[in-house]
Amino acid sequence: MKNNIILFLKGIAMGAANVIPGVSGGTIAFITNIYEDLINSLKAFDIKAIRFFFGLKLKSFSEHINLQFLLWLFAGVFISILSLGKILSFLFDNYPVYVWAFFFGLILASIYFVGKTISNWNLVNFLAVVVGVIIAVVITYLNPASRNESTLYLFLCGIVAMASMLLPGLSGSFVLILMGNYQLIFLEAVPDLNMKILVPVVLGSIAGFIILSRIISFLINRFRDQTIGVLTGFILGSLLIIWPWKDPEYLLDATGEIVVRKGKMIIEGYSWHLPDIGNSETWISAIFILLGIALVIVIEIFAKRTKA
């Protein structure tokens, strides 16, 4: 039961990360040492699992897909997403710099702990990190698309949302901003339980984990250090998105007026700047960065003790 509760709490952390633009649930899975277990469990949804299920061999089905692990983890993820959507919306509206600062520290510290799992730092693995950084930075500077409520597009958004859970450093929320549907899904449909929007997103998420888990598992098993290198680069490059000192750029209509939906202005990107060291907000933000770093260190120490 103790291990299940810990898994549930890790799921809550992953769910919270998926809601925040710039933060990846996959990064949290990596930090908390459940990433490879997650990928292998998701990959186990195969023909053999289907035969066990429809043959009513439920015990074999459960053991094959590591069902207990997945149930406790995803229970935390879904409860977190449903409950934290409005809370995070409030925090972003009122304390955006502090929220970004905390997660900046969280991700900054995680780069070290993820990168140190690479067993051999040779030129190829170093270049893999560089490739990951370049991809993350290019994604950051892409121009956002407009809002789209078509079923097929929402299905694709679901695949992207799942990608953020499986790929450390790739923020599904930020990519959904680029796709134009972040506010529609996380700030409108999730809190209101709008099934017309959520059903195709969930179906896309299911398709995403079936496909992506197999690809990632293959790459980790065949090219582990290079794959971890690219993922480390993703995380390093995502620091640009999470940089606390930035100003939001809002979606404009054809007349140049800011578009407002349900009383909220829609963010389509950010412009970055350096902090003002004479401002007390900067020093408070620095404290939140240190808190984020400290949390990762505590998680790492706790994970080592748990293994021991």
C-alpha positions as CSV (number, residue, x, y, z in Angstrom):
1,M,0.0,0.0,0.0
2,K,2.9,2.4,0.8
3,N,4.3,1.9,-2.7
4,N,0.9,2.4,-4.3
5,I,0.4,5.7,-2.4
6,I,3.9,6.8,-3.6
7,L,2.9,5.9,-7.1
8,F,-0.3,7.8,-6.8
9,L,1.6,10.9,-5.6
10,K,4.0,10.6,-8.5
11,G,1.0,10.5,-10.8
12,I,-0.4,13.7,-9.2
13,A,3.0,15.3,-9.9
14,M,2.9,14.1,-13.5
15,G,-0.6,15.4,-14.0
16,A,0.3,18.8,-12.6
17,A,3.2,19.0,-15.0
18,N,1.1,18.2,-18.0
19,V,-1.3,21.1,-17.3
20,I,1.6,23.6,-17.1
21,P,2.8,25.0,-20.5
22,G,6.6,24.2,-20.7
23,V,6.7,21.4,-18.2
24,S,6.6,17.7,-19.2
25,G,5.0,14.9,-17.3
26,G,7.7,12.7,-18.8
27,T,10.4,14.7,-17.0
28,I,8.6,14.1,-13.7
29,A,8.5,10.4,-14.5
30,F,12.3,10.5,-15.2
31,I,13.0,12.4,-12.0
32,T,11.0,10.0,-9.9
33,N,12.6,6.9,-11.4
34,I,9.5,5.4,-12.9
35,Y,10.1,6.3,-16.6
36,E,11.2,2.9,-18.0
37,D,8.6,1.1,-15.9
38,L,6.0,3.4,-17.4
39,I,7.2,2.8,-21.0
40,N,7.4,-0.9,-20.6
41,S,4.0,-1.2,-19.0
42,L,2.4,0.9,-21.8
43,K,4.2,-1.2,-24.4
44,A,2.7,-4.3,-22.9
45,F,-0.7,-3.4,-24.4
46,D,-0.3,-5.8,-27.3
47,I,-2.0,-8.8,-29.0
48,K,-1.1,-11.0,-26.1
49,A,-2.8,-8.6,-23.7
50,I,-5.9,-8.5,-25.8
51,R,-6.1,-12.3,-25.8
52,F,-5.8,-12.4,-22.1
53,F,-8.5,-9.8,-21.6
54,F,-11.1,-11.3,-24.0
55,G,-10.2,-14.8,-22.8
56,L,-11.2,-13.6,-19.3
57,K,-7.7,-14.5,-18.0
58,L,-7.8,-11.3,-16.0
59,K,-4.9,-12.3,-13.6
60,S,-2.6,-12.9,-16.6
61,F,-3.8,-9.7,-18.2
62,S,-3.1,-7.7,-15.0
63,E,0.4,-9.2,-14.6
64,H,1.2,-8.8,-18.3
65,I,0.5,-5.0,-18.4
66,N,1.6,-4.3,-14.8
67,L,-2.0,-3.1,-14.2
68,Q,-1.6,-2.2,-10.5
69,F,1.3,0.1,-11.4
70,L,-0.7,1.8,-14.2
71,L,-3.9,2.2,-12.2
72,W,-2.3,3.9,-9.2
73,L,-0.2,6.1,-11.4
74,F,-2.9,7.2,-13.8
75,A,-5.4,7.7,-11.0
76,G,-3.0,10.3,-9.7
77,V,-2.5,11.8,-13.2
78,F,-6.3,12.2,-14.0
79,I,-7.3,13.4,-10.5
80,S,-4.5,15.9,-10.7
81,I,-5.5,17.2,-14.2
82,L,-9.2,17.5,-13.2
83,S,-8.6,19.2,-9.9
84,L,-5.6,21.4,-10.6
85,G,-6.8,23.0,-13.9
86,K,-8.7,25.8,-12.1
87,I,-6.0,26.2,-9.4
88,L,-3.2,26.5,-11.9
89,S,-5.3,28.9,-14.0
90,F,-5.7,31.1,-10.9
91,L,-1.9,30.9,-10.0
92,F,-0.9,31.8,-13.6
93,D,-3.3,34.7,-13.6
94,N,-2.0,36.1,-10.3
95,Y,1.5,34.8,-9.7
96,P,2.9,33.8,-13.1
97,V,6.6,34.6,-12.4
98,Y,6.7,32.6,-9.2
99,V,5.0,29.6,-10.8
100,W,7.5,29.7,-13.7
101,A,10.4,30.2,-11.3
102,F,9.5,27.1,-9.3
103,F,9.3,24.9,-12.3
104,F,12.4,26.4,-13.8
105,G,14.3,25.2,-10.7
106,L,12.6,21.9,-11.0
107,I,13.6,21.3,-14.6
108,L,17.1,22.8,-14.1
109,A,17.9,20.3,-11.4
110,S,16.4,17.4,-13.3
111,I,18.8,18.0,-16.2
112,Y,21.7,16.8,-14.0
113,F,19.9,13.7,-12.7
114,V,18.6,12.7,-16.1
115,G,21.9,13.3,-17.8
116,K,24.0,11.3,-15.3
117,T,22.1,8.2,-16.3
118,I,24.0,8.2,-19.6
119,S,26.7,5.6,-19.1
120,N,29.3,6.8,-21.6
121,W,29.7,10.5,-22.5
122,N,31.3,10.2,-26.0
123,L,30.9,12.5,-29.0
124,V,27.9,10.7,-30.4
125,N,26.0,11.0,-27.1
126,F,27.0,14.6,-26.7
127,L,25.7,15.3,-30.2
128,A,22.4,13.6,-29.3
129,V,22.0,16.1,-26.5
130,V,22.7,19.0,-29.0
131,V,20.1,17.6,-31.3
132,G,17.5,17.5,-28.5
133,V,18.3,21.1,-27.6
134,I,17.9,22.2,-31.2
135,I,14.5,20.5,-31.6
136,A,13.2,22.0,-28.3
137,V,14.3,25.5,-29.3
138,V,12.8,25.2,-32.8
139,I,9.5,24.2,-31.2
140,T,9.6,27.2,-28.9
141,Y,9.9,29.6,-31.9
142,L,7.1,28.1,-34.0
143,N,4.2,30.4,-34.8
144,P,1.0,29.3,-33.0
145,A,-2.0,28.0,-35.0
146,S,-5.5,29.1,-34.4
147,R,-8.1,27.4,-32.3
148,N,-9.7,24.3,-34.0
149,E,-12.6,22.2,-32.6
150,S,-12.8,19.6,-35.3
151,T,-12.8,16.0,-34.1
152,L,-9.8,14.9,-36.1
153,Y,-7.7,17.9,-34.9
154,L,-8.7,17.2,-31.3
155,F,-7.7,13.6,-31.8
156,L,-4.2,14.8,-32.9
157,C,-4.1,17.1,-29.8
158,G,-4.7,14.0,-27.7
159,I,-1.6,12.3,-29.3
160,V,0.4,15.4,-28.5
161,A,-0.8,15.5,-24.9
162,M,0.3,11.8,-24.4
163,A,3.6,12.6,-26.0
164,S,4.3,15.1,-23.2
165,M,3.8,12.3,-20.7
166,L,6.2,10.0,-22.5
167,L,8.9,12.4,-23.7
168,P,10.8,14.2,-21.0
169,G,11.3,17.9,-21.9
170,L,8.5,17.9,-24.5
171,S,5.7,20.0,-23.0
172,G,2.4,18.8,-24.3
173,S,0.7,21.9,-22.9
174,F,3.2,24.2,-24.7
175,V,2.7,22.3,-28.0
176,L,-1.0,22.6,-27.5
177,I,-0.5,26.3,-27.3
178,L,1.3,26.1,-30.6
179,M,-1.6,24.0,-32.0
180,G,-4.1,26.7,-30.7
181,N,-6.1,24.4,-28.4
182,Y,-4.5,24.7,-25.0
183,Q,-7.2,27.0,-23.5
184,L,-10.0,25.0,-25.2
185,I,-8.8,21.7,-23.7
186,F,-7.2,22.4,-20.3
187,L,-8.9,25.6,-19.2
188,E,-12.4,25.1,-20.7
189,A,-13.2,21.4,-21.5
190,V,-11.4,19.8,-18.5
191,P,-12.9,21.9,-15.7
192,D,-16.3,21.8,-17.4
193,L,-16.1,18.1,-18.3
194,N,-17.1,18.9,-21.9
195,M,-17.2,15.4,-23.4
196,K,-17.6,16.6,-27.0
197,I,-14.1,18.0,-26.7
198,L,-12.6,15.5,-24.3
199,V,-13.6,12.2,-25.9
200,P,-11.6,12.7,-29.1
201,V,-8.7,14.0,-27.0
202,V,-8.8,10.9,-24.8
203,L,-9.0,8.6,-27.9
204,G,-6.0,10.4,-29.3
205,S,-4.1,9.9,-26.0
206,I,-4.8,6.2,-26.1
207,A,-3.5,5.9,-29.7
208,G,-0.5,8.0,-28.7
209,F,0.6,5.8,-25.9
210,I,0.2,2.6,-27.9
211,I,2.4,4.0,-30.8
212,L,4.9,6.1,-28.9
213,S,5.5,3.7,-26.1
214,R,6.7,1.1,-28.6
215,I,8.9,3.5,-30.4
216,I,10.5,4.8,-27.2
217,S,10.9,1.3,-25.8
218,F,12.7,0.2,-29.0
219,L,15.0,3.2,-28.9
220,I,15.9,2.8,-25.2
221,N,16.6,-0.9,-25.6
222,R,18.7,-0.5,-28.8
223,F,20.2,3.0,-28.4
224,R,19.8,3.8,-24.7
225,D,22.6,6.4,-24.2
226,Q,21.7,8.2,-27.4
227,T,18.0,8.3,-26.6
228,I,18.6,9.6,-23.1
229,G,20.9,12.1,-24.7
230,V,18.2,13.5,-26.9
231,L,15.7,13.5,-24.1
232,T,18.2,15.4,-21.9
233,G,18.6,17.9,-24.7
234,F,14.8,18.2,-24.8
235,I,14.8,19.1,-21.1
236,L,17.7,21.5,-21.5
237,G,16.0,23.3,-24.4
238,S,12.7,23.5,-22.6
239,L,14.3,25.9,-20.1
240,L,13.8,28.6,-22.7
241,I,10.0,28.0,-22.6
242,I,10.0,27.9,-18.8
243,W,12.2,31.1,-18.3
244,P,10.3,33.0,-15.6
245,W,10.9,36.5,-16.9
246,K,8.8,36.8,-20.0
247,D,5.8,38.7,-21.2
248,P,2.8,36.9,-22.8
249,E,1.8,37.7,-26.4
250,Y,-1.9,37.4,-26.9
251,L,-3.9,36.2,-29.8
252,L,-5.3,39.1,-31.9
253,D,-8.2,39.2,-34.3
254,A,-8.2,40.7,-37.8
255,T,-8.7,44.2,-36.4
256,G,-5.8,43.9,-34.0
257,E,-7.9,43.5,-30.9
258,I,-7.1,40.9,-28.3
259,V,-9.3,37.9,-28.6
260,V,-11.1,37.1,-25.3
261,R,-13.0,33.8,-24.7
262,K,-14.9,33.1,-21.5
263,G,-13.3,36.2,-20.0
264,K,-9.7,35.1,-20.7
265,M,-7.2,36.4,-23.2
266,I,-5.5,33.6,-25.2
267,I,-1.7,33.4,-25.0
268,E,-0.1,32.5,-28.3
269,G,3.6,33.0,-27.3
270,Y,6.1,34.8,-25.1
271,S,8.8,37.4,-25.4
272,W,11.7,36.9,-23.0
273,H,13.7,39.4,-21.0
274,L,16.3,39.5,-18.2
275,P,15.2,40.0,-14.6
276,D,15.4,43.3,-12.8
277,I,17.7,42.6,-9.9
278,G,16.4,45.7,-8.1
279,N,12.9,44.3,-8.0
280,S,11.8,42.3,-4.9
281,E,9.8,40.0,-7.2
282,T,13.1,38.9,-8.8
283,W,14.5,37.8,-5.4
284,I,11.3,36.0,-4.4
285,S,11.4,34.2,-7.8
286,A,15.0,33.2,-7.0
287,I,13.8,31.6,-3.8
288,F,11.2,29.6,-5.8
289,I,13.9,28.4,-8.2
290,L,15.9,27.2,-5.2
291,L,12.8,25.4,-3.9
292,G,12.3,23.7,-7.2
293,I,16.0,22.5,-7.2
294,A,15.6,21.4,-3.6
295,L,12.5,19.4,-4.3
296,V,14.3,17.4,-7.1
297,I,17.2,16.7,-4.8
298,V,14.8,15.5,-2.1
299,I,13.0,13.3,-4.6
300,E,16.3,11.8,-5.8
301,I,17.5,11.0,-2.2
302,F,14.1,9.5,-1.4
303,A,14.2,7.4,-4.6
304,K,17.6,6.0,-3.7
305,R,16.5,5.1,-0.2
306,T,13.4,3.4,-1.6
307,K,15.6,1.3,-3.9
308,A,17.8,0.4,-1.1
